[in-house]
């Protein structure tokens, strides 16, 4: 089969590799789309601590069951994937919190992923998606699960003043899920003009260019600050602002992953008795909730700007994904030509 293989720092090669076998009770999935994300960028650059070349990346997986496993979805079922690999024996796993396993792994890092025509996966990793969901929207299930988990961890109950730092794919999905969950008002802070325009097209207020985000949220909340602040940017400037942006007794949710320690005003967080919540990937329930949101079209994800690249143009796809422009999600399709089922839903394809 055709695959895009990472062969070392900043090197990707289109290769012919053996088809995966349905061994150990696994199913074989015919890949429709693979989404690219920041984890893939770190692998590409050779900075991910676990990834070893040669490797087929890809963990944001949408596809159709080609060869069914003895258990799990039948052949022909469209699925998304919960790509986490847990050990099953550490204290987190024993308590049921397998998503924070001490030795957590991921398909596309620790085992071959989906930047290929086919991938073999255990049936318990597969989550069926209804056939009426446009496939380009189905391809957003994995990052949507991150947003679902972040909002669940925030404790949002309805009516809260919410601020989201970062209007990348996770930030925008978090804003959409928070609004759907009943947030009273959502303000988005994003330095990119293109991404601010995307946020505004989705009905969100944004921090104007040249305005301090903290000043903006204080003005919007009569000086109180946001009840819940989602940090989807993971930028040192945002870390330094969190204690000033959140209200007394408010909650800070760390959604983005910082690559190194950042300066945080712990005194401000302490004096305001703030709650700081970490977010790591998602639970199975979060993935299932994301699928439910897709199946009911609750968020209108057909409005998100998405671009599709063929597998052969993998380097161009990464360049686009890393540009932080107005395209929120880059998808790679091994189909010839790339799948374009959803043009009618105003989702862009290349």
C-alpha positions in Angstrom: 0.0 0.0 0.0 1.0 3.6 -0.3 2.1 5.4 2.9 3.8 8.6 3.9 6.8 7.6 6.1 8.7 9.9 8.4 12.3 8.9 8.0 14.0 11.5 10.3 13.9 15.2 11.3 12.0 17.1 8.6 12.0 14.2 6.2 8.9 12.5 4.7 8.9 9.9 2.0 6.1 8.4 -0.1 6.7 4.7 0.0 5.2 1.3 -0.8 4.9 -0.6 2.4 3.3 -4.0 3.3 -0.4 -4.0 3.9 -1.3 -4.4 7.6 -2.5 -7.8 8.7 -5.5 -8.3 11.0 -3.4 -10.1 13.6 -4.2 -10.3 17.3 -7.9 -9.8 16.8 -7.4 -6.4 15.1 -9.6 -4.8 12.4 -8.2 -3.4 9.2 -9.4 0.2 8.4 -9.4 1.7 5.0 -8.3 5.3 5.8 -10.5 8.1 4.5 -8.9 11.1 6.2 -6.0 11.8 8.7 -5.9 15.1 10.4 -2.6 16.8 11.1 -2.0 18.4 14.5 0.8 19.9 16.7 1.9 16.5 17.9 2.6 15.5 14.3 4.6 18.7 13.9 6.9 17.8 16.8 7.4 14.3 15.3 8.3 15.8 11.9 10.9 18.1 13.4 12.4 15.3 15.5 11.6 16.8 18.9 9.0 14.3 20.1 10.5 12.3 22.9 9.1 8.9 21.9 8.8 8.9 18.1 11.4 6.7 16.3 12.0 6.7 12.5 10.9 5.2 10.3 7.3 5.8 11.3 3.9 6.1 9.7 2.3 9.0 11.6 -1.3 9.9 12.0 -3.7 9.5 15.0 -6.7 11.7 13.9 -8.3 8.8 12.0 -11.5 8.5 10.0 -12.1 5.5 7.9 -14.2 2.5 7.0 -13.8 -1.0 8.4 -12.4 -3.1 5.6 -11.8 -6.3 7.5 -13.8 -6.7 10.7 -12.3 -8.1 13.9 -14.0 -11.0 15.7 -15.6 -8.3 17.9 -16.4 -4.6 17.2 -17.9 -2.8 14.2 -18.8 -4.8 11.1 -17.2 -4.4 7.7 -18.4 -1.3 5.9 -18.9 0.8 9.1 -17.4 4.3 9.2 -15.4 4.8 12.3 -13.4 7.3 14.2 -10.6 6.1 16.4 -9.7 6.5 20.1 -6.0 6.2 19.4 -4.7 5.9 23.0 -2.6 2.9 24.0 -2.7 2.3 27.8 -0.8 -0.2 29.8 -3.7 -1.5 31.9 -1.6 -2.0 35.0 -0.6 1.4 36.4 -2.6 3.0 39.2 -4.4 5.3 36.7 -5.4 2.4 34.5 -6.5 0.4 37.5 -8.8 3.3 38.5 -10.3 3.5 35.1 -8.4 6.7 34.1 -6.7 5.0 31.2 -6.3 8.4 29.3 -3.7 9.5 31.9 -1.9 6.2 31.9 1.7 6.6 33.3 2.9 4.9 30.1 0.4 6.3 27.7 1.1 5.7 24.0 -0.6 6.6 20.8 -1.1 5.1 17.4 0.9 7.2 14.9 3.7 7.4 17.5 4.2 4.2 19.3 2.6 2.0 16.6 2.0 2.7 12.9 -0.7 5.3 12.2 -3.0 6.3 9.4 -0.9 8.3 6.9 -1.4 5.4 4.6 -4.2 3.6 2.7 -4.9 1.1 5.6 -4.2 0.8 9.3 -4.8 -2.2 11.6 -6.3 -1.3 15.0 -7.9 -3.2 17.9 -11.7 -3.1 17.8 -11.9 -1.4 21.2 -10.3 1.7 19.6 -13.0 2.0 17.0 -16.1 4.3 17.5 -18.8 4.0 14.8 -20.1 7.2 13.2 -23.5 7.4 11.7 -23.6 7.3 7.9 -25.4 10.6 7.6 -22.5 12.6 9.1 -20.6 14.3 6.2 -17.2 12.6 6.2 -15.2 15.8 6.4 -17.0 16.6 9.6 -16.5 13.1 10.9 -12.8 13.7 10.4 -13.0 16.3 13.2 -14.1 13.8 15.8 -10.7 13.3 17.5 -9.9 17.0 18.1 -13.5 17.6 19.0 -13.1 15.0 21.8 -10.3 17.1 23.2 -12.6 20.1 23.3 -15.4 18.0 24.9 -13.0 16.8 27.6 -11.8 20.3 28.3 -15.3 21.7 28.7 -16.3 18.8 30.9 -13.2 19.3 33.1 -14.0 23.1 33.4 -17.2 22.4 35.4 -19.2 24.7 33.2 -22.8 24.5 34.1 -24.4 27.4 32.2 -24.3 31.2 32.2 -20.6 31.6 32.8 -18.4 34.3 31.2 -15.8 32.3 29.2 -12.5 33.4 27.6 -10.6 31.2 25.1 -7.0 32.0 24.4 -6.1 30.7 20.9 -8.3 30.3 17.9 -6.6 27.3 16.4 -8.6 24.1 15.8 -8.7 23.1 19.5 -9.5 26.6 20.7 -12.3 27.0 18.2 -13.8 23.6 18.9 -13.6 24.4 22.7 -15.4 27.7 22.1 -18.1 26.0 20.2 -18.6 23.2 22.8 -18.6 25.8 25.6 -21.2 27.8 23.9 -23.3 24.7 23.2 -23.0 23.7 26.8 -24.6 27.0 27.9 -21.8 29.5 28.4 -23.3 33.0 28.8 -20.7 34.7 26.7 -17.5 33.5 25.0 -14.6 35.9 24.2 -11.8 34.6 21.9 -8.2 36.0 22.0 -6.1 35.3 18.9 -3.2 37.2 17.4 -3.8 35.9 13.8 -6.1 38.2 11.9 -7.2 35.3 9.7 -8.2 33.2 12.6 -10.0 36.0 14.3 -12.1 36.3 11.2 -12.9 32.6 11.4 -13.9 33.0 15.1 -16.1 36.0 14.2 -17.7 34.1 11.3 -18.8 31.5 13.9 -20.5 34.2 16.0 -17.8 34.8 18.6 -16.6 38.2 20.0 -12.8 38.5 19.6 -10.1 40.7 21.2 -9.3 43.5 18.6 -5.8 43.7 17.2 -3.5 45.7 19.4 -5.7 45.3 22.5 -4.4 43.6 25.6 -6.6 40.4 26.0 -6.8 41.0 29.8 -8.0 44.5 29.3 -10.6 43.2 26.9 -12.0 40.5 29.2 -12.1 42.9 32.1 -14.1 45.4 30.1 -16.4 42.7 29.0 -17.0 41.5 32.6 -17.3 44.8 34.4 -13.8 44.3 35.8 -14.4 40.8 37.2 -12.6 38.6 34.7 -13.8 35.4 33.1 -15.4 32.7 35.2 -13.6 30.1 33.0 -10.5 30.7 31.0 -9.4 28.1 28.5 -5.7 28.3 27.5 -5.6 26.6 24.1 -2.6 28.6 23.0 0.1 27.3 25.4 2.2 30.4 24.9 4.3 32.0 27.6 2.5 35.3 27.2 -0.8 33.6 27.9 0.5 31.8 30.9 1.6 35.1 32.4 -1.8 36.6 31.8 -4.0 33.8 33.2 -4.1 35.1 36.8 -5.3 38.5 35.6 -7.9 37.2 33.1 -9.8 34.9 35.5 -12.3 36.0 38.1 -12.1 35.4 41.8 -13.0 31.8 42.4 -12.8 31.2 38.7 -11.3 28.3 36.8 -8.3 28.1 34.5 -8.3 25.2 32.1 -4.9 24.3 30.5 -5.9 22.7 27.2 -2.8 23.4 25.1 0.4 21.6 25.9 3.4 23.7 27.0 6.7 22.4 25.7 8.7 23.8 28.6 8.0 25.5 31.9 6.3 28.9 31.7 6.0 31.8 34.2 2.7 31.9 36.0 1.5 34.3 38.7 0.8 31.8 41.4 0.2 34.5 44.0 -2.7 35.9 41.9 -4.2 32.4 41.5 -3.8 31.7 45.2 -5.2 35.0 46.5 -8.3 34.6 44.2 -8.7 31.0 45.2 -8.7 29.9 41.6 -9.0 26.4 40.4 -6.4 25.3 37.8 -7.3 22.2 35.7 -5.1 20.2 33.4 -6.4 18.5 30.3 -4.8 15.5 28.7 -6.5 14.1 25.6 -9.9 12.5 26.4 -11.8 9.6 27.7 -13.9 7.1 25.7 -17.0 8.9 26.9 -15.6 12.1 25.5 -15.1 10.5 22.1 -18.6 9.1 22.1 -20.0 12.5 23.1 -18.0 14.1 20.2 -19.6 11.6 17.8 -23.0 12.4 19.2 -22.5 16.1 18.6 -21.5 15.3 15.0 -24.5 13.1 14.5 -26.9 15.8 15.6 -25.0 18.6 13.8 -25.2 20.4 17.1 -22.1 22.6 16.4 -22.4 23.3 12.7 -18.9 22.1 12.0 -19.5 22.3 8.3 -18.6 26.0 8.7 -15.1 25.3 9.7 -12.5 26.0 7.0 -10.8 22.7 6.2 -8.4 21.8 3.4 -7.7 18.4 2.0 -4.4 17.2 0.5 -3.6 13.9 -1.3 -1.2 11.6 0.4 1.3 12.2 -2.3 1.4 15.9 -1.3 2.2 15.2 2.3 5.0 17.8 2.6 2.7 20.5 1.2 0.0 19.4 3.7 2.4 19.8 6.6 3.5 23.3 5.4 -0.2 24.4 5.2 -1.0 22.9 8.6 2.0 24.6 10.3 1.2 28.0 8.7 -1.4 28.9 11.4 -3.6 30.7 8.7 -7.3 30.7 8.2 -7.5 27.0 7.4 -8.2 25.4 10.8 -7.7 21.8 10.0 -5.6 20.1 7.3 -6.7 16.6 6.3 -4.7 14.1 4.2 -6.6 11.6 2.0 -5.0 8.5 0.5 -8.0 8.2 -2.0 -7.4 8.9 -5.6 -8.6 11.6 -6.2 -8.9 12.9 -2.6 -12.4 12.5 -1.2 -14.6 15.5 -1.6 -18.0 14.3 -0.4 -18.8 17.5 1.4 -18.4 20.4 -1.0 -22.1 21.1 -0.5 -21.4 21.8 3.2 -19.0 24.6 2.3 -15.9 22.8 3.5 -13.0 23.6 1.3 -10.9 21.0 -0.5 -7.7 21.6 -2.4 
